[in-house]
Amino acid sequence: MNASFKYLSLSIESGVLSVAMHRPPVNGVDRDMYIELAELFTHPDRAGGDLRAIVLSGVGPHFCAGNDLDEFASMTPANGTERMWRVREAFFAIQECPLPVIAAVHGAALGTGLAIAASCDFIVATKDARFALPELTVGVMGGARHLARIAPQPLVRRMFFTGEHILAADFAAAGASLTVCEGSELHATAHRFAQRIATLSPTAVRLGKQILNRIEWMDLRAGYEFEQGYTVRMSGHPDSKEALTAFRERREPRYAERAVSWKIEV
């Protein structure tokens, strides 16, 4: 992995990888930045350390105000297919990252920015953060399917057809799934969640991330049966019994190092 990304700033503390998008003035994403996002989130362990969780944020006044509009202006049916593939690869790399990813959103999360946030496992946002799908206002499509991961369909359609901005507090009140906090508490809140995840079995967390991605669109019966199968398999890992023993003894668990062989069986 490229140790010094051009548009991503990295730091590690207590098992949590902090990733900050940094492409002034509003962290608009271009082709090169999509490539960096895909590379980082596909192989986060190459950043170094015993990683347990990731917090994704933006440098400057905004989380991410969308796609670089110059690239939209130069897009044609001839070059658009490759460009849209780059976009998809970045979003899905975040969603399918082996580690839980928490979005810490302030300022604007518009279009691509909203899709990036929705690709994370969950979102923490300041009350005055703004979310929107302005795609129709700039002559493109996309983002609605990602928004549907965190918001009910009528709200998705309202945001898509109007392109209007909605404050995080109002967004949550309307049914969106996000944790809202004061601006001064954003990073502390996101990292508190990340540190909580870091206290759990690193093997179980990574296995759980794969399971959640697999069952997201299964029906209840098939999804629960799939989960149960891995409950049975995980019972053979020492962390399973350690978690139960520590709970009963009212002490902090002492988990084993991550077992890299524990993955979803294809």
C-alpha positions as CSV (number, residue, x, y, z in Angstrom):
1,M,0.0,0.0,0.0
2,N,1.1,3.6,-0.7
3,A,2.2,4.7,2.7
4,S,1.7,8.4,1.9
5,F,-1.7,8.9,0.2
6,K,-2.2,12.2,-1.5
7,Y,-5.8,12.8,-0.4
8,L,-6.0,10.6,2.8
9,S,-4.4,11.3,6.1
10,L,-3.9,8.4,8.4
11,S,-3.1,7.9,12.1
12,I,-3.4,5.0,14.5
13,E,-4.0,5.0,18.2
14,S,-5.0,2.1,20.5
15,G,-6.0,-0.1,17.5
16,V,-8.2,2.6,15.9
17,L,-7.2,3.8,12.4
18,S,-8.3,7.4,11.8
19,V,-8.7,8.2,8.1
20,A,-9.3,11.9,7.1
21,M,-10.2,12.9,3.6
22,H,-8.1,15.9,2.6
23,R,-8.8,17.4,-0.8
24,P,-9.5,21.2,-0.3
25,P,-11.6,23.1,-0.4
26,V,-14.6,20.7,0.2
27,N,-13.1,17.2,-0.1
28,G,-14.6,16.7,-3.6
29,V,-13.7,13.3,-4.8
30,D,-11.9,12.8,-8.2
31,R,-10.8,9.6,-9.9
32,D,-7.4,9.5,-8.0
33,M,-9.1,9.9,-4.7
34,Y,-11.6,7.1,-5.5
35,I,-8.6,4.9,-6.2
36,E,-7.0,5.8,-2.9
37,L,-10.2,5.1,-1.0
38,A,-10.5,1.7,-2.7
39,E,-6.9,0.8,-2.0
40,L,-7.0,1.8,1.7
41,F,-10.3,0.1,2.6
42,T,-9.6,-3.1,0.7
43,H,-6.3,-3.5,2.6
44,P,-6.5,-1.5,5.8
45,D,-4.0,-3.7,7.7
46,R,-1.3,-2.5,5.4
47,A,-1.5,0.8,7.2
48,G,0.2,-1.0,10.1
49,G,-0.6,-1.9,13.7
50,D,-3.1,-4.3,15.3
51,L,-6.2,-2.6,13.8
52,R,-9.6,-3.1,15.4
53,A,-11.8,-0.3,13.9
54,I,-11.7,2.7,11.6
55,V,-13.1,6.2,11.9
56,L,-13.5,8.1,8.6
57,S,-13.8,11.9,8.7
58,G,-13.0,15.0,6.6
59,V,-10.5,17.7,7.0
60,G,-11.7,21.3,6.8
61,P,-15.3,22.6,6.9
62,H,-16.9,19.6,5.3
63,F,-16.9,15.8,5.5
64,C,-17.3,15.6,1.7
65,A,-19.3,17.9,-0.5
66,G,-19.5,15.4,-3.4
67,N,-17.9,14.3,-6.6
68,D,-15.5,16.6,-8.4
69,L,-17.8,18.5,-10.8
70,D,-15.1,19.0,-13.4
71,E,-15.1,15.2,-13.9
72,F,-18.8,15.2,-14.4
73,A,-18.4,18.0,-17.0
74,S,-15.9,15.9,-19.0
75,M,-17.7,12.6,-18.6
76,T,-19.1,11.0,-21.8
77,P,-20.6,7.6,-22.6
78,A,-17.2,6.6,-23.9
79,N,-15.3,7.3,-20.6
80,G,-18.1,7.1,-18.1
81,T,-18.1,3.3,-17.6
82,E,-14.5,3.2,-16.3
83,R,-15.1,6.3,-14.1
84,M,-18.3,4.8,-12.6
85,W,-16.5,1.6,-11.9
86,R,-13.9,3.5,-9.9
87,V,-16.7,5.1,-7.9
88,R,-18.3,1.8,-7.1
89,E,-15.0,0.2,-6.1
90,A,-14.4,2.9,-3.6
91,F,-17.9,2.7,-2.0
92,F,-17.9,-1.1,-1.9
93,A,-14.4,-1.2,-0.5
94,I,-15.7,0.8,2.5
95,Q,-18.8,-1.3,2.9
96,E,-16.9,-4.6,2.6
97,C,-13.8,-3.4,4.6
98,P,-12.8,-6.2,7.0
99,L,-12.9,-3.8,9.9
100,P,-16.0,-1.9,11.2
101,V,-15.9,1.7,9.7
102,I,-17.5,4.6,11.5
103,A,-18.3,7.8,9.6
104,A,-17.7,11.1,11.6
105,V,-19.6,13.7,9.6
106,H,-19.6,17.4,9.9
107,G,-20.4,20.2,7.5
108,A,-21.7,18.8,4.2
109,A,-22.1,15.2,3.1
110,L,-23.6,15.6,-0.4
111,G,-24.0,13.1,-3.2
112,T,-20.8,11.1,-3.1
113,G,-20.2,12.3,0.4
114,L,-23.5,10.9,1.5
115,A,-22.8,7.6,-0.3
116,I,-19.4,7.4,1.4
117,A,-21.0,7.9,4.8
118,A,-23.8,5.4,4.1
119,S,-21.2,2.8,3.0
120,C,-19.8,2.9,6.5
121,D,-21.2,0.6,9.2
122,F,-22.8,3.5,11.0
123,I,-22.7,7.3,11.2
124,V,-22.0,9.9,13.9
125,A,-22.9,13.4,12.8
126,T,-23.0,16.9,14.2
127,K,-26.5,18.2,14.6
128,D,-25.8,20.9,12.0
129,A,-24.2,18.5,9.4
130,R,-26.0,18.6,6.1
131,F,-27.0,15.6,4.0
132,A,-28.4,15.8,0.4
133,L,-28.6,13.9,-2.9
134,P,-28.2,16.8,-5.4
135,E,-27.6,14.4,-8.3
136,L,-30.6,15.6,-10.5
137,T,-29.4,19.2,-10.0
138,V,-26.1,18.5,-11.7
139,G,-27.4,16.1,-14.4
140,V,-26.3,12.7,-13.0
141,M,-27.8,9.7,-11.1
142,G,-26.7,7.7,-8.1
143,G,-26.6,7.7,-4.3
144,A,-30.2,6.7,-3.7
145,R,-29.4,3.0,-3.2
146,H,-26.8,3.9,-0.7
147,L,-29.1,6.3,1.1
148,A,-31.6,3.5,1.4
149,R,-29.2,1.7,3.7
150,I,-29.8,4.4,6.4
151,A,-33.2,6.0,5.5
152,P,-36.7,4.8,4.8
153,Q,-37.8,4.8,1.1
154,P,-40.2,7.8,1.2
155,L,-37.3,9.9,2.7
156,V,-34.9,8.6,0.0
157,R,-37.3,9.7,-2.7
158,R,-38.0,13.1,-1.2
159,M,-34.3,13.8,-1.0
160,F,-33.6,12.4,-4.4
161,F,-36.4,14.3,-6.2
162,T,-35.9,17.6,-4.4
163,G,-32.1,17.7,-3.9
164,E,-32.7,19.7,-0.8
165,H,-30.3,19.7,2.1
166,I,-31.4,18.3,5.4
167,L,-29.8,18.9,8.8
168,A,-28.6,15.8,10.7
169,A,-31.0,16.4,13.6
170,D,-33.9,16.7,11.2
171,F,-32.6,13.7,9.1
172,A,-32.6,11.5,12.2
173,A,-36.0,12.7,13.3
174,A,-37.4,11.8,9.9
175,G,-36.2,8.2,10.3
176,A,-32.5,8.1,9.2
177,S,-30.2,5.9,11.2
178,L,-27.4,8.0,12.6
179,T,-26.1,9.2,16.0
180,V,-26.3,13.0,16.4
181,C,-24.1,15.0,18.7
182,E,-22.8,18.5,19.3
183,G,-20.0,19.6,17.0
184,S,-17.5,19.7,19.8
185,E,-18.2,16.1,20.6
186,L,-18.0,14.6,17.1
187,H,-14.6,12.9,17.1
188,A,-14.8,11.9,20.8
189,T,-18.1,10.2,20.2
190,A,-17.0,8.4,17.0
191,H,-13.8,7.3,18.7
192,R,-15.7,6.2,21.8
193,F,-17.6,3.8,19.6
194,A,-14.4,2.7,17.9
195,Q,-12.6,2.0,21.2
196,R,-15.6,0.0,22.4
197,I,-15.3,-2.2,19.3
198,A,-11.5,-2.5,20.0
199,T,-12.2,-4.1,23.4
200,L,-14.0,-7.1,21.7
201,S,-12.5,-10.2,20.2
202,P,-10.6,-9.1,17.1
203,T,-11.5,-12.5,15.5
204,A,-15.1,-12.3,16.3
205,V,-15.5,-8.6,15.2
206,R,-14.0,-9.4,11.7
207,L,-16.0,-12.5,11.3
208,G,-19.1,-10.6,12.4
209,K,-18.4,-7.9,9.8
210,Q,-18.4,-10.5,7.1
211,I,-21.6,-12.0,8.4
212,L,-23.4,-8.7,8.6
213,N,-22.5,-7.9,5.0
214,R,-23.7,-11.4,3.9
215,I,-27.1,-11.3,5.7
216,E,-28.0,-7.7,5.1
217,W,-30.3,-8.6,2.2
218,M,-31.3,-12.1,3.3
219,D,-34.8,-12.8,4.6
220,L,-35.2,-13.4,8.3
221,R,-35.1,-17.2,8.2
222,A,-32.2,-17.5,5.9
223,G,-30.2,-14.8,7.6
224,Y,-30.7,-16.1,11.1
225,E,-29.8,-19.6,10.0
226,F,-26.6,-18.3,8.5
227,E,-25.7,-16.5,11.7
228,Q,-26.4,-19.6,13.8
229,G,-24.0,-21.6,11.7
230,Y,-21.2,-19.3,12.7
231,T,-22.3,-19.3,16.3
232,V,-21.7,-23.0,16.2
233,R,-18.3,-22.6,14.4
234,M,-17.2,-19.7,16.7
235,S,-17.9,-21.9,19.7
236,G,-14.7,-23.8,18.8
237,H,-12.6,-20.6,19.1
238,P,-11.1,-19.8,22.6
239,D,-12.5,-16.2,22.5
240,S,-16.0,-17.5,22.6
241,K,-15.6,-19.2,25.9
242,E,-13.4,-16.4,27.2
243,A,-16.1,-13.9,26.6
244,L,-18.6,-15.9,28.5
245,T,-16.2,-16.7,31.4
246,A,-15.2,-13.0,31.7
247,F,-18.9,-11.9,31.8
248,R,-19.7,-14.4,34.5
249,E,-16.6,-13.4,36.5
250,R,-17.3,-9.7,36.1
251,R,-13.8,-9.0,34.7
252,E,-12.3,-7.7,31.4
253,P,-11.8,-10.5,28.9
254,R,-8.4,-11.5,27.7
255,Y,-8.8,-12.3,24.0
256,A,-6.3,-14.1,21.8
257,E,-4.6,-12.5,18.9
258,R,-6.6,-12.3,15.7
259,A,-6.9,-15.6,13.9
260,V,-6.5,-14.8,10.3
261,S,-8.0,-18.1,9.2
262,W,-11.4,-17.4,10.6
263,K,-13.4,-16.2,7.5
264,I,-16.7,-16.8,5.9
265,E,-16.7,-20.1,4.1
266,V,-17.7,-19.5,0.5
